[in-house]
Each structure stands twice: as structure tokens, then as C-alpha cells.
Amino acid sequence: MSVAAAWAAAGIGDIIGTVSYRLQPGSADRPAIDATGKIYFGTRSASKGLGTGENSYAAQFDLYQQMGAATLHGSGGYLITGDPPGTNYRDVFYGTLGIGSPVKGNTLGIALDAQQAYLMGGSAYATLTGYFITRPEMTTKLTAYLLFGLSDGAPGWGVGLLYGWHY
């Protein structure tokens, strides 16, 4: 693929709305457990091959366990994928396993993500992501990440910036 063709396939990703509820607070002998719902608003360009252009919906559970100064985290969920006209994507299971550790008041970590293939006979999705989290204020969180694809169904690489707010 030429550089021009690669840039032609670039564009904004989905905008994701997320709501989480803490089901169980964590302690030294039990993990914190959150239930999360997500809406992926279909803002990716279907004509550029970046997405379906349709909304998708997910439900997941997240677990966090302190291990000394580090935090082990995992997620598992189910994604109901929006289908554009003429295409029938599979709804898929997905998961994450990672570890983060404090560094000068911030968090540095790594996570492995995996997901079933959207199409029968297609490639599953697997990535390795390094991340850095800072909290400019008590109610905000800023996360920068660098992603590396581990499967044919994943992007070769990616960078991102996430902003979170809670009350």
C-alpha cells in the first residue's frame, strides 16, 4: 500500500459514550467490580473502510485488584455490532488483561486486548497497548496510549488520547 493510500484510509474513529457502576468496592482480598454499558456512535467513515457507519452497543464487567503498588485489571464483554446495508457482522465477545503501576503520581501500564472476528472466517483481533494516565484534577483523567497490532484483524499500530470525567 502506498503512503497516499494509507493516509486516504485515515480518519476519526467512533465516538464512544460509556456509563459504569461500581458493583463491589475492592479490598486487599477481593477485586473491585464494575458493570459498564457503551454506545459506539457510528462516526467512522464506512466509505473509507474505517467502520460500519452504524451504532454498536456493548455490556461488560471490569475487575481491578491491587497487587502491592501495581493494579491488575481485566475486562470481559459482549458487543452487538451495527450492520450497514448488505453486511451481516457477528456480535462478538472481547476481553482485556493488563497491569498498571504508579510512576511519580501517574500510572504507566500495558494491556493485551483480544476479540472474536466480526466475519465468519475472518481474523480475530489482538493488540498490545502501552498507556500513560495522569489526573490533572480529582474528577478528570487523561490517558495517552500507543497500540501495536498482534493479528491480521487488528491495525498495525495506533496512538490515542482519552479524556474522562466523573462526579
C-alpha positions as CSV (number, residue, x, y, z in Angstrom):
1,M,0.0,0.0,0.0
2,S,1.4,3.4,-0.9
3,V,1.7,6.2,1.7
4,A,-1.1,8.1,-0.1
5,A,-3.4,5.1,0.0
6,A,-2.6,4.6,3.7
7,W,-3.4,8.3,4.5
8,A,-6.6,8.0,2.4
9,A,-7.8,5.3,4.9
10,A,-7.1,7.5,7.9
11,G,-9.9,9.3,9.8
12,I,-11.7,9.8,13.0
13,G,-12.8,6.8,15.0
14,D,-16.1,6.2,16.7
15,I,-17.2,8.4,19.5
16,I,-17.9,6.2,22.5
17,G,-20.3,7.0,25.3
18,T,-19.7,5.0,28.5
19,V,-21.6,4.6,31.8
20,S,-20.1,2.5,34.6
21,Y,-21.4,1.5,38.1
22,R,-19.2,0.1,40.9
23,L,-20.9,-3.2,42.0
24,Q,-18.3,-4.1,44.6
25,P,-15.5,-1.9,46.1
26,G,-12.1,-3.5,46.1
27,S,-10.0,-4.6,49.1
28,A,-6.8,-6.5,49.7
29,D,-8.6,-9.8,49.4
30,R,-11.2,-9.1,46.7
31,P,-11.3,-7.2,43.4
32,A,-13.3,-4.1,42.7
33,I,-16.1,-5.0,40.1
34,D,-17.7,-2.5,37.7
35,A,-20.6,-3.1,35.3
36,T,-20.3,-0.9,32.1
37,G,-22.5,-0.1,29.2
38,K,-21.2,1.5,26.0
39,I,-22.6,3.1,22.8
40,Y,-20.3,3.4,19.9
41,F,-21.8,6.2,17.8
42,G,-21.2,5.3,14.1
43,T,-18.9,8.2,13.3
44,R,-16.3,6.2,11.5
45,S,-16.4,6.5,7.7
46,A,-17.8,3.4,6.1
47,S,-16.9,4.7,2.6
48,K,-13.2,4.8,3.7
49,G,-13.4,1.3,5.2
50,L,-12.9,2.6,8.8
51,G,-16.1,1.3,10.3
52,T,-19.7,0.4,9.6
53,G,-21.1,3.9,10.0
54,E,-23.7,2.3,12.3
55,N,-24.1,2.4,16.1
56,S,-22.9,-0.5,18.2
57,Y,-23.7,-1.4,21.8
58,A,-21.6,-3.3,24.5
59,A,-22.0,-4.6,28.0
60,Q,-19.0,-5.6,30.1
61,F,-17.7,-6.3,33.5
62,D,-14.4,-4.9,34.7
63,L,-12.3,-6.2,37.6
64,Y,-9.4,-4.4,39.4
65,Q,-7.1,-6.0,42.0
66,Q,-4.3,-4.3,43.9
67,M,-1.1,-6.3,44.0
68,G,1.3,-4.3,46.1
69,A,1.8,-0.9,44.3
70,A,0.5,-2.3,41.0
71,T,-3.0,-2.9,39.8
72,L,-4.0,-6.0,37.8
73,H,-7.1,-5.2,35.6
74,G,-9.3,-7.3,33.4
75,S,-12.5,-6.8,31.3
76,G,-14.8,-9.1,29.5
77,G,-17.8,-8.1,27.4
78,Y,-20.2,-8.6,24.6
79,L,-20.5,-6.3,21.6
80,I,-23.6,-6.0,19.5
81,T,-22.3,-4.7,16.2
82,G,-24.2,-2.3,13.9
83,D,-24.6,-3.7,10.4
84,P,-24.6,-1.4,7.3
85,P,-27.0,-2.3,4.5
86,G,-25.9,-5.6,2.8
87,T,-23.5,-6.7,5.5
88,N,-24.1,-9.0,8.5
89,Y,-21.4,-8.7,11.1
90,R,-21.3,-11.1,14.0
91,D,-21.8,-9.9,17.5
92,V,-18.6,-10.7,19.4
93,F,-17.1,-11.4,22.8
94,Y,-14.0,-9.4,23.8
95,G,-11.6,-9.1,26.7
96,T,-8.6,-7.3,28.2
97,L,-5.9,-8.2,30.7
98,G,-3.4,-5.7,31.9
99,I,-1.3,-4.3,34.7
100,G,-0.6,-0.7,35.7
101,S,1.9,0.8,38.2
102,P,2.3,4.2,39.8
103,V,5.1,6.4,38.5
104,K,5.5,9.8,40.2
105,G,1.8,10.2,40.8
106,N,0.8,8.9,37.4
107,T,0.1,5.4,36.1
108,L,2.2,3.6,33.5
109,G,0.9,0.2,32.2
110,I,0.4,-2.4,29.5
111,A,-2.6,-4.3,28.3
112,L,-3.4,-7.2,26.0
113,D,-6.8,-6.9,24.2
114,A,-8.5,-9.7,22.2
115,Q,-11.8,-10.0,20.4
116,Q,-13.5,-12.6,18.1
117,A,-13.7,-11.9,14.4
118,Y,-16.6,-9.8,13.1
119,L,-17.0,-12.0,10.0
120,M,-17.1,-15.8,9.7
121,G,-13.6,-16.9,8.5
122,G,-12.2,-13.5,9.3
123,S,-9.3,-12.7,11.6
124,A,-9.7,-12.2,15.3
125,Y,-8.4,-9.0,16.9
126,A,-5.4,-8.9,19.2
127,T,-3.4,-5.9,20.3
128,L,-0.8,-4.9,22.9
129,T,-1.2,-1.4,24.3
130,G,1.1,0.7,26.4
131,Y,-0.5,3.5,28.3
132,F,0.2,6.5,30.5
133,I,-2.5,8.0,32.8
134,T,-2.5,11.4,34.5
135,R,-5.1,13.0,36.6
136,P,-5.0,16.8,36.2
137,E,-7.8,17.2,38.7
138,M,-9.6,14.8,41.1
139,T,-12.6,14.5,38.7
140,T,-10.6,14.2,35.4
141,K,-8.4,11.6,33.8
142,L,-6.2,11.9,30.7
143,T,-4.9,8.7,29.1
144,A,-2.3,8.6,26.2
145,Y,-1.7,5.2,24.6
146,L,0.4,3.5,21.9
147,L,-1.1,0.4,20.3
148,F,0.6,-2.4,18.4
149,G,-1.4,-5.0,16.4
150,L,-0.7,-8.7,17.0
151,S,-3.1,-10.2,14.5
152,D,-4.3,-9.7,10.9
153,G,-7.6,-8.4,12.2
154,A,-6.0,-5.5,14.2
155,P,-4.5,-2.3,13.0
156,G,-0.7,-2.4,12.6
157,W,-0.3,0.5,15.1
158,G,-2.3,3.3,16.7
159,V,-2.0,6.3,19.0
160,G,-4.7,7.8,21.1
161,L,-5.7,10.3,23.8
162,L,-8.7,9.8,26.0
163,Y,-10.3,12.3,28.4
164,G,-12.5,11.1,31.3
165,W,-14.6,12.9,33.8
166,H,-16.6,11.6,36.8
167,Y,-18.6,13.2,39.6
